[in-house]
């Protein structure tokens, strides 16, 4: 799969605006500022295909990117405290609506900051994915910020904090050292090349 063949396709703020899937989709989900746009940019070896903001809560739409024969869906970040209650609700509905829609979502990439315990919103999202039987993996971002001992401690804690953790494929990722990048590209390529059912 050619990850460099990537372009912005469209952005939608309402489920009703979205056309039907015309190709398989990989959705990127996580709280504000966890690094969704950064991960997409690293996957496609581009500096600014997905707009990265230093201000959390900036992505207020679902942004679609065509990458080779597949589509990446960058979903808005959730759980940013400074966003108004009504806007938080709108974003939650947008994410839930996307996941419930009849779309060709092959994999959800749930991002968590490796340095911190998952938030209540993260756990709610993971439970939602498990209940809906949507295939997903967890990507632990900012992996380079922890030393070996801190990382080991966090991974042991995640095993207790995250439901069904032993059954979930988890990939530590660092935008700085590129740890996990080839693994993620391999997972996406493998799914992208599966024959249509």
GROMACS elastic network, one bead per residue, 0.5 to 0.9 nm:
[ bonds ]
;  ai    aj funct       b0    kb
    1    67     6  0.87771   500
    1    68     6  0.67179   500
    1    69     6  0.79936   500
    1   185     6  0.87495   500
    1   188     6  0.86187   500
    1   189     6  0.56135   500
    1   190     6  0.87065   500
    1   192     6  0.75686   500
    1   193     6  0.77777   500
    2     5     6  0.57384   500
    2     6     6  0.84077   500
    2    44     6  0.85110   500
    2    67     6  0.74685   500
    2    68     6  0.57102   500
    2    69     6  0.85993   500
    2   189     6  0.87407   500
    3     6     6  0.64494   500
    3    43     6  0.67401   500
    3    45     6  0.75753   500
    3    67     6  0.59556   500
    3    68     6  0.64194   500
    3   185     6  0.81401   500
    3   189     6  0.89757   500
    4     7     6  0.89478   500
    4    43     6  0.84040   500
    4    44     6  0.50448   500
    4    45     6  0.63863   500
    4    46     6  0.77591   500
    4    67     6  0.73838   500
    4    68     6  0.78424   500
    5    44     6  0.76697   500
    5    66     6  0.79847   500
    5    67     6  0.56348   500
    5    68     6  0.53161   500
    6    44     6  0.66305   500
    6    46     6  0.87568   500
    6    49     6  0.79547   500
    6    65     6  0.67229   500
    6    66     6  0.55334   500
    6    68     6  0.63858   500
    7    49     6  0.70513   500
    7    64     6  0.88523   500
    7    65     6  0.55439   500
    7    66     6  0.54025   500
    7    67     6  0.66274   500
    7    68     6  0.89897   500
    8    11     6  0.86407   500
    8    49     6  0.68352   500
    8    50     6  0.77588   500
    8    63     6  0.78056   500
    8    64     6  0.63282   500
    8    66     6  0.63555   500
    8    67     6  0.88004   500
    9    63     6  0.76477   500
    9    64     6  0.53268   500
    9    66     6  0.60175   500
    9    71     6  0.87743   500
   10    62     6  0.83074   500
   10    63     6  0.59506   500
   10    64     6  0.52833   500
   10    65     6  0.71903   500
   11    18     6  0.86772   500
   11    61     6  0.59098   500
   11    62     6  0.54641   500
   11    64     6  0.60826   500
   12    15     6  0.72127   500
   12    16     6  0.88245   500
   12    17     6  0.63295   500
   12    18     6  0.64246   500
   12    60     6  0.88175   500
   12    61     6  0.52703   500
   12    62     6  0.53129   500
   12    63     6  0.66624   500
   12    64     6  0.84408   500
   13    16     6  0.88308   500
   13    17     6  0.75452   500
   13    18     6  0.87632   500
   13    60     6  0.68571   500
   13    62     6  0.64191   500
   13    63     6  0.89702   500
   13    91     6  0.86848   500
   13    94     6  0.74024   500
   14    17     6  0.54908   500
   14    18     6  0.71670   500
   14    61     6  0.78059   500
   14    62     6  0.84434   500
   14    94     6  0.65100   500
   14    97     6  0.87996   500
   15    18     6  0.54719   500
   15    19     6  0.87980   500
   15    94     6  0.64967   500
   15    95     6  0.89826   500
   15    97     6  0.63680   500
   15    98     6  0.65929   500
   15   101     6  0.82162   500
   16    19     6  0.80999   500
   18    21     6  0.85754   500
   19    22     6  0.84097   500
   20   102     6  0.79763   500
   20   103     6  0.67532   500
   20   104     6  0.88313   500
   21    24     6  0.70467   500
   21    25     6  0.76837   500
   21    71     6  0.88352   500
   21   102     6  0.83950   500
   21   103     6  0.55792   500
   21   104     6  0.60849   500
   21   105     6  0.86833   500
   22    25     6  0.89859   500
   22    70     6  0.89367   500
   22    71     6  0.88051   500
   22   103     6  0.89526   500
   22   104     6  0.81952   500
   23    66     6  0.89766   500
   23    69     6  0.68876   500
   23    70     6  0.56003   500
   23    71     6  0.64598   500
   23   104     6  0.69332   500
   24    69     6  0.78913   500
   24    70     6  0.52703   500
   24    71     6  0.61380   500
   24    72     6  0.87072   500
   24   103     6  0.81584   500
   24   104     6  0.50026   500
   24   105     6  0.60186   500
   24   106     6  0.62872   500
   24   192     6  0.75548   500
   25    70     6  0.59889   500
   25    72     6  0.57161   500
   25    73     6  0.67076   500
   25   103     6  0.78198   500
   25   104     6  0.57984   500
   25   106     6  0.58597   500
   25   107     6  0.72031   500
   25   108     6  0.86506   500
   26    70     6  0.76823   500
   26    71     6  0.62427   500
   26    73     6  0.60464   500
   26    74     6  0.86564   500
   26   104     6  0.87451   500
   26   105     6  0.59655   500
   26   106     6  0.60044   500
   26   107     6  0.51070   500
   26   108     6  0.58213   500
   26   109     6  0.71951   500
   26   188     6  0.79938   500
   27    71     6  0.84457   500
   27    72     6  0.58842   500
   27    74     6  0.61296   500
   27    75     6  0.69529   500
   27   105     6  0.70518   500
   27   106     6  0.83196   500
   27   107     6  0.64768   500
   27   109     6  0.59595   500
   27   110     6  0.82891   500
   28    36     6  0.62184   500
   28    37     6  0.85673   500
   28    39     6  0.89553   500
   28    40     6  0.83736   500
   28    72     6  0.74413   500
   28    73     6  0.61136   500
   28    74     6  0.50951   500
   28    75     6  0.59309   500
   28    76     6  0.88642   500
   28   107     6  0.88179   500
   28   108     6  0.60093   500
   28   110     6  0.61537   500
   28   111     6  0.73124   500
   29    36     6  0.70484   500
   29    73     6  0.87788   500
   29    74     6  0.70278   500
   29    75     6  0.56323   500
   29    76     6  0.73700   500
   29    77     6  0.69255   500
   29    78     6  0.85050   500
   29    95     6  0.84597   500
   29   108     6  0.70685   500
   29   109     6  0.61288   500
   29   111     6  0.61002   500
   29   125     6  0.87152   500
   30    33     6  0.82905   500
   30    34     6  0.63605   500
   30    35     6  0.81719   500
   30    36     6  0.70608   500
   30    75     6  0.79479   500
   30    76     6  0.79104   500
   30    77     6  0.55589   500
   30    78     6  0.65536   500
   30    79     6  0.88506   500
   30   109     6  0.84362   500
   30   110     6  0.57250   500
   30   112     6  0.64887   500
   30   121     6  0.89246   500
   30   122     6  0.70964   500
   30   125     6  0.85032   500
   31    34     6  0.57708   500
   31    35     6  0.87147   500
   31    36     6  0.88266   500
   31    56     6  0.88980   500
   31    57     6  0.85331   500
   31    76     6  0.81098   500
   31    79     6  0.56729   500
   31    80     6  0.72009   500
   31   111     6  0.76589   500
   31   112     6  0.75935   500
   31   113     6  0.88981   500
   31   119     6  0.85878   500
   31   121     6  0.77849   500
   31   122     6  0.72047   500
   32    35     6  0.79200   500
   32    36     6  0.85646   500
   32    55     6  0.87996   500
   32    56     6  0.51493   500
   32    57     6  0.52633   500
   32    58     6  0.80130   500
   32    59     6  0.83375   500
   32    76     6  0.74994   500
   32    78     6  0.54912   500
   32    79     6  0.65080   500
   32    80     6  0.58247   500
   33    36     6  0.75331   500
   33    37     6  0.88558   500
   33    52     6  0.88600   500
   33    53     6  0.79213   500
   33    54     6  0.75520   500
   33    55     6  0.75516   500
   33    56     6  0.50653   500
   33    57     6  0.72069   500
   33    58     6  0.87852   500
   33    77     6  0.71303   500
   33    80     6  0.87028   500
   34    37     6  0.88561   500
   34    38     6  0.88869   500
   34    56     6  0.88004   500
   34    77     6  0.80147   500
   34   111     6  0.66235   500
   34   112     6  0.64453   500
   34   113     6  0.58787   500
   34   141     6  0.69193   500
   34   142     6  0.83712   500
   35    38     6  0.50821   500
   35    39     6  0.60544   500
   35    40     6  0.86865   500
   35    52     6  0.81972   500
   35   111     6  0.75322   500
   35   112     6  0.87255   500
   35   113     6  0.83425   500
   35   141     6  0.68324   500
   35   142     6  0.82553   500
   35   175     6  0.87254   500
   36    39     6  0.52065   500
   36    40     6  0.63536   500
   36    41     6  0.87432   500
   36    50     6  0.87265   500
   36    52     6  0.85251   500
   36    74     6  0.69340   500
   36    75     6  0.83079   500
   36    77     6  0.82889   500
   36   110     6  0.89991   500
   36   111     6  0.70355   500
   36   141     6  0.89822   500
   37    40     6  0.51225   500
   37    41     6  0.62127   500
   37    42     6  0.86738   500
   37    48     6  0.85789   500
   37    49     6  0.83356   500
   37    50     6  0.51203   500
   37    51     6  0.62942   500
   37    52     6  0.55943   500
   37    53     6  0.85848   500
   37    74     6  0.70283   500
   38    41     6  0.51268   500
   38    42     6  0.62324   500
   38    43     6  0.86738   500
   38    47     6  0.83936   500
   38    48     6  0.83843   500
   38    50     6  0.72569   500
   38    51     6  0.81760   500
   38    52     6  0.63331   500
   38   175     6  0.71797   500
   39    42     6  0.50912   500
   39    43     6  0.61316   500
   39    44     6  0.87446   500
   39    50     6  0.89845   500
   39   141     6  0.85364   500
   39   173     6  0.85762   500
   39   174     6  0.87148   500
   39   175     6  0.69593   500
   39   181     6  0.85392   500
   40    43     6  0.51109   500
   40    44     6  0.63927   500
   40    45     6  0.84970   500
   40    46     6  0.85076   500
   40    49     6  0.79364   500
   40    50     6  0.66111   500
   40    72     6  0.79661   500
   40    74     6  0.81182   500
   41    44     6  0.53689   500
   41    45     6  0.58625   500
   41    46     6  0.50232   500
   41    47     6  0.58766   500
   41    48     6  0.63083   500
   41    49     6  0.59405   500
   41    50     6  0.60076   500
   41    51     6  0.86457   500
   41    52     6  0.88901   500
   42    46     6  0.63583   500
   42    47     6  0.75282   500
   42   175     6  0.69202   500
   42   178     6  0.80518   500
   42   181     6  0.75247   500
   43    46     6  0.79500   500
   43   181     6  0.67328   500
   43   182     6  0.84819   500
   43   184     6  0.79520   500
   43   185     6  0.66583   500
   44    47     6  0.88600   500
   44    49     6  0.82523   500
   44    67     6  0.77793   500
   46    49     6  0.59315   500
   46    50     6  0.85271   500
   47    50     6  0.81481   500
   47    51     6  0.89412   500
   48    51     6  0.56517   500
   48    52     6  0.71033   500
   49    52     6  0.88352   500
   49    65     6  0.84182   500
   50    63     6  0.82542   500
   50    65     6  0.82553   500
   50    74     6  0.82031   500
   51    59     6  0.84621   500
   52    55     6  0.88141   500
   52    58     6  0.86427   500
   52    59     6  0.88626   500
   53    56     6  0.69258   500
   53    57     6  0.86674   500
   53    58     6  0.66296   500
   53    59     6  0.84643   500
   54    58     6  0.86244   500
   55    58     6  0.62747   500
   56    59     6  0.81818   500
   56    77     6  0.78999   500
   56    80     6  0.67747   500
   56    82     6  0.88778   500
   57    60     6  0.69870   500
   57    76     6  0.73725   500
   57    77     6  0.59544   500
   57    78     6  0.73592   500
   57    79     6  0.83923   500
   57    80     6  0.60015   500
   57    82     6  0.83594   500
   57    83     6  0.70548   500
   58    61     6  0.89326   500
   58    76     6  0.78802   500
   58    77     6  0.80061   500
   59    62     6  0.76267   500
   59    63     6  0.82313   500
   59    74     6  0.84631   500
   59    75     6  0.75228   500
   59    77     6  0.66034   500
   60    63     6  0.89895   500
   60    75     6  0.81690   500
   60    76     6  0.53174   500
   60    77     6  0.77791   500
   60    87     6  0.87989   500
   60    91     6  0.69853   500
   61    74     6  0.83625   500
   61    75     6  0.68501   500
   61    76     6  0.58781   500
   61    91     6  0.81311   500
   61    94     6  0.82228   500
   62    73     6  0.64464   500
   62    74     6  0.56651   500
   62    76     6  0.60970   500
   62    94     6  0.80834   500
   62    95     6  0.82321   500
   62    98     6  0.87030   500
   63    72     6  0.81037   500
   63    73     6  0.56773   500
   63    74     6  0.50348   500
   63    75     6  0.65938   500
   63    76     6  0.83069   500
   64    71     6  0.65753   500
   64    72     6  0.56974   500
   64    74     6  0.63411   500
   64    75     6  0.87558   500
   65    70     6  0.85227   500
   65    71     6  0.55449   500
   65    72     6  0.50820   500
   65    73     6  0.65123   500
   65    74     6  0.80438   500
   66    69     6  0.71868   500
   66    70     6  0.60301   500
   66    72     6  0.64312   500
   66    73     6  0.89635   500
   67    70     6  0.53621   500
   67    71     6  0.56538   500
   67    72     6  0.68771   500
   68    71     6  0.78520   500
   69   192     6  0.77223   500
   70   192     6  0.68868   500
   74    77     6  0.89182   500
   75    78     6  0.89807   500
   75    94     6  0.85731   500
   75    95     6  0.67122   500
   75    98     6  0.88072   500
   76    91     6  0.67008   500
   76    92     6  0.87427   500
   76    94     6  0.83452   500
   76    95     6  0.73584   500
   77    80     6  0.75244   500
   77    91     6  0.79630   500
   78    88     6  0.70828   500
   78    91     6  0.69477   500
   78    92     6  0.69717   500
   78    95     6  0.88281   500
   78   121     6  0.74279   500
   78   122     6  0.87041   500
   79    82     6  0.89092   500
   79    83     6  0.82608   500
   79    88     6  0.72507   500
   79   119     6  0.83852   500
   79   120     6  0.89183   500
   79   121     6  0.64666   500
   79   122     6  0.86529   500
   80    83     6  0.57783   500
   80    88     6  0.77910   500
   81    84     6  0.77594   500
   81    85     6  0.86443   500
   81    88     6  0.85970   500
   82    85     6  0.87832   500
   83    86     6  0.82666   500
   83    87     6  0.62777   500
   83    88     6  0.61628   500
   84    87     6  0.52048   500
   84    88     6  0.61478   500
   84    89     6  0.86256   500
   85    88     6  0.50472   500
   85    89     6  0.61879   500
   85    90     6  0.86450   500
   86    89     6  0.50950   500
   86    90     6  0.62088   500
   86    91     6  0.87244   500
   87    91     6  0.61660   500
   87    92     6  0.85378   500
   88    91     6  0.51961   500
   88    92     6  0.61600   500
   88    93     6  0.86269   500
   89    92     6  0.50527   500
   89    93     6  0.61354   500
   89    94     6  0.85229   500
   90    93     6  0.51338   500
   90    94     6  0.60955   500
   90    95     6  0.87148   500
   91    95     6  0.61911   500
   91    96     6  0.85114   500
   92    95     6  0.52472   500
   92    96     6  0.60582   500
   92    97     6  0.83290   500
   93    96     6  0.50453   500
   93    97     6  0.57032   500
   93    98     6  0.83632   500
   94    97     6  0.50455   500
   94    98     6  0.61355   500
   94    99     6  0.87216   500
   95    98     6  0.51515   500
   95    99     6  0.63376   500
   95   100     6  0.86536   500
   96    99     6  0.51700   500
   96   100     6  0.60711   500
   96   101     6  0.84873   500
   96   128     6  0.88361   500
   97   100     6  0.51004   500
   97   101     6  0.58978   500
   98   101     6  0.52181   500
   98   102     6  0.83629   500
   98   103     6  0.78592   500
   99   102     6  0.81446   500
   99   103     6  0.79292   500
   99   105     6  0.81024   500
   99   129     6  0.84469   500
   99   132     6  0.86491   500
   99   134     6  0.83602   500
  100   103     6  0.81863   500
  100   132     6  0.83618   500
  102   105     6  0.85632   500
  105   108     6  0.72962   500
  105   134     6  0.80454   500
  105   135     6  0.85240   500
  106   134     6  0.79878   500
  106   135     6  0.68009   500
  106   136     6  0.84519   500
  106   191     6  0.74286   500
  106   192     6  0.84959   500
  107   134     6  0.72259   500
  107   135     6  0.52064   500
  107   136     6  0.51953   500
  107   137     6  0.75097   500
  107   188     6  0.82684   500
  107   191     6  0.83373   500
  108   129     6  0.83633   500
  108   134     6  0.73330   500
  108   135     6  0.63199   500
  108   137     6  0.65285   500
  108   138     6  0.85298   500
  109   135     6  0.89303   500
  109   136     6  0.57250   500
  109   137     6  0.53046   500
  109   138     6  0.59747   500
  109   139     6  0.66969   500
  110   122     6  0.85530   500
  110   125     6  0.84787   500
  110   126     6  0.78405   500
  110   136     6  0.68614   500
  110   137     6  0.61112   500
  110   139     6  0.60913   500
  110   140     6  0.85659   500
  111   122     6  0.88054   500
  111   137     6  0.85534   500
  111   138     6  0.57793   500
  111   140     6  0.59447   500
  111   141     6  0.66289   500
  112   115     6  0.86861   500
  112   116     6  0.81599   500
  112   117     6  0.85662   500
  112   118     6  0.67677   500
  112   122     6  0.76656   500
  112   138     6  0.70633   500
  112   139     6  0.62390   500
  112   141     6  0.60630   500
  112   142     6  0.89435   500
  113   116     6  0.59196   500
  113   117     6  0.79871   500
  113   118     6  0.77715   500
  113   139     6  0.83853   500
  113   140     6  0.55447   500
  113   142     6  0.62230   500
  113   143     6  0.79852   500
  114   117     6  0.76924   500
  114   118     6  0.87304   500
  114   139     6  0.85962   500
  114   141     6  0.56444   500
  114   142     6  0.61658   500
  114   143     6  0.59283   500
  114   145     6  0.84945   500
  114   146     6  0.81141   500
  114   151     6  0.77781   500
  114   154     6  0.71170   500
  114   155     6  0.82954   500
  114   172     6  0.76920   500
  114   173     6  0.88346   500
  115   140     6  0.86415   500
  115   141     6  0.84209   500
  115   142     6  0.73499   500
  115   143     6  0.75974   500
  115   145     6  0.74408   500
  115   146     6  0.69514   500
  115   150     6  0.83108   500
  115   151     6  0.79496   500
  115   154     6  0.71080   500
  116   119     6  0.84260   500
  116   154     6  0.77150   500
  117   154     6  0.78036   500
  117   157     6  0.77453   500
  117   158     6  0.70285   500
  117   161     6  0.72354   500
  118   121     6  0.78917   500
  118   122     6  0.55876   500
  118   123     6  0.65244   500
  118   158     6  0.79293   500
  118   161     6  0.72203   500
  118   162     6  0.75334   500
  119   122     6  0.50257   500
  119   123     6  0.64144   500
  119   124     6  0.85972   500
  120   123     6  0.51809   500
  120   124     6  0.61190   500
  120   125     6  0.86231   500
  121   125     6  0.61180   500
  121   126     6  0.86368   500
  122   125     6  0.51044   500
  122   126     6  0.62137   500
  122   127     6  0.86204   500
  123   126     6  0.50740   500
  123   127     6  0.60898   500
  123   128     6  0.84590   500
  123   161     6  0.83919   500
  123   162     6  0.67352   500
  123   163     6  0.76364   500
  124   127     6  0.51578   500
  124   128     6  0.60860   500
  124   129     6  0.87150   500
  125   129     6  0.62620   500
  125   130     6  0.86644   500
  126   129     6  0.51462   500
  126   130     6  0.62156   500
  126   131     6  0.86079   500
  126   136     6  0.87238   500
  126   162     6  0.80176   500
  126   163     6  0.76653   500
  127   130     6  0.50227   500
  127   131     6  0.59813   500
  127   132     6  0.84413   500
  127   163     6  0.73284   500
  128   131     6  0.51488   500
  128   132     6  0.60310   500
  128   133     6  0.83845   500
  128   134     6  0.85971   500
  129   132     6  0.52018   500
  129   133     6  0.59462   500
  129   134     6  0.52293   500
  129   135     6  0.73742   500
  129   136     6  0.72496   500
  130   133     6  0.50134   500
  130   134     6  0.64746   500
  130   135     6  0.79756   500
  130   136     6  0.84580   500
  130   164     6  0.88193   500
  131   134     6  0.78796   500
  132   135     6  0.89604   500
  133   136     6  0.88664   500
  136   168     6  0.77486   500
  136   169     6  0.79787   500
  137   168     6  0.61939   500
  137   169     6  0.51881   500
  137   170     6  0.58910   500
  137   171     6  0.77862   500
  138   168     6  0.71579   500
  138   169     6  0.63959   500
  138   171     6  0.63055   500
  138   172     6  0.84701   500
  139   169     6  0.86498   500
  139   170     6  0.57584   500
  139   172     6  0.57906   500
  139   173     6  0.63991   500
  139   180     6  0.86283   500
  139   184     6  0.87559   500
  140   143     6  0.65573   500
  140   170     6  0.71944   500
  140   171     6  0.60700   500
  140   173     6  0.56807   500
  140   174     6  0.83193   500
  141   144     6  0.84309   500
  141   171     6  0.86624   500
  141   172     6  0.63234   500
  141   174     6  0.58869   500
  141   175     6  0.78444   500
  142   145     6  0.57092   500
  142   146     6  0.79870   500
  142   172     6  0.81080   500
  142   173     6  0.64360   500
  142   174     6  0.51320   500
  142   175     6  0.71035   500
  142   176     6  0.82335   500
  143   146     6  0.60244   500
  143   147     6  0.87133   500
  143   151     6  0.77696   500
  143   172     6  0.58600   500
  143   173     6  0.55417   500
  143   174     6  0.51696   500
  143   175     6  0.85902   500
  143   177     6  0.89733   500
  143   179     6  0.79754   500
  144   147     6  0.74845   500
  144   173     6  0.79113   500
  144   174     6  0.56755   500
  144   175     6  0.83491   500
  144   176     6  0.71763   500
  144   177     6  0.70238   500
  144   179     6  0.82654   500
  145   174     6  0.85400   500
  146   149     6  0.79090   500
  146   150     6  0.55869   500
  146   151     6  0.56307   500
  147   150     6  0.53429   500
  147   151     6  0.60429   500
  147   152     6  0.86226   500
  148   151     6  0.51743   500
  148   152     6  0.61884   500
  148   153     6  0.86753   500
  149   152     6  0.51115   500
  149   153     6  0.61739   500
  149   154     6  0.86111   500
  150   153     6  0.51207   500
  150   154     6  0.61391   500
  150   155     6  0.86330   500
  151   154     6  0.50935   500
  151   155     6  0.61303   500
  151   156     6  0.85952   500
  152   155     6  0.51921   500
  152   156     6  0.62281   500
  152   157     6  0.85868   500
  153   156     6  0.51946   500
  153   157     6  0.61586   500
  153   158     6  0.86345   500
  154   158     6  0.60107   500
  154   159     6  0.86464   500
  155   158     6  0.50019   500
  155   159     6  0.63842   500
  156   159     6  0.52818   500
  156   160     6  0.70689   500
  157   160     6  0.53572   500
  157   161     6  0.61316   500
  157   162     6  0.85716   500
  158   162     6  0.55734   500
  158   163     6  0.89762   500
  158   165     6  0.73527   500
  159   162     6  0.59230   500
  159   163     6  0.79058   500
  159   164     6  0.81258   500
  159   165     6  0.54290   500
  159   166     6  0.68675   500
  160   163     6  0.75243   500
  160   164     6  0.89981   500
  160   165     6  0.77158   500
  161   165     6  0.81783   500
  162   165     6  0.53795   500
  163   166     6  0.85286   500
  164   167     6  0.55898   500
  164   168     6  0.67698   500
  165   168     6  0.52149   500
  165   169     6  0.81929   500
  165   170     6  0.85709   500
  166   169     6  0.80084   500
  171   179     6  0.89959   500
  171   180     6  0.61779   500
  171   183     6  0.77184   500
  171   184     6  0.76452   500
  172   179     6  0.69967   500
  172   180     6  0.58242   500
  173   176     6  0.89469   500
  173   177     6  0.84067   500
  173   178     6  0.68518   500
  173   179     6  0.51270   500
  173   181     6  0.67056   500
  173   184     6  0.88857   500
  174   177     6  0.54872   500
  174   178     6  0.52091   500
  174   179     6  0.51447   500
  174   180     6  0.69340   500
  174   181     6  0.78897   500
  175   178     6  0.52082   500
  175   179     6  0.74130   500
  175   181     6  0.82683   500
  176   179     6  0.80029   500
  177   180     6  0.89319   500
  178   181     6  0.54461   500
  178   182     6  0.80911   500
  179   182     6  0.77692   500
  179   183     6  0.84860   500
  180   183     6  0.51617   500
  180   184     6  0.62053   500
  180   185     6  0.86694   500
  181   184     6  0.52586   500
  181   185     6  0.61974   500
  181   186     6  0.85425   500
  182   185     6  0.50127   500
  182   186     6  0.59774   500
  182   187     6  0.86239   500
  183   186     6  0.50560   500
  183   187     6  0.63103   500
  183   188     6  0.87863   500
  184   187     6  0.50868   500
  184   188     6  0.62227   500
  184   189     6  0.84669   500
  185   188     6  0.52238   500
  185   189     6  0.59620   500
  185   190     6  0.84813   500
  186   189     6  0.50962   500
  186   190     6  0.60154   500
  186   191     6  0.86434   500
  187   190     6  0.52536   500
  187   191     6  0.63796   500
  187   192     6  0.85952   500
  188   191     6  0.52868   500
  188   192     6  0.59813   500
  188   193     6  0.85868   500
  189   193     6  0.60764   500
  189   194     6  0.86969   500
  190   193     6  0.53233   500
  190   194     6  0.64731   500
  191   194     6  0.52644   500
  191   195     6  0.88073   500
  192   195     6  0.82922   500
  193   196     6  0.87892   500
  194   197     6  0.86810   500
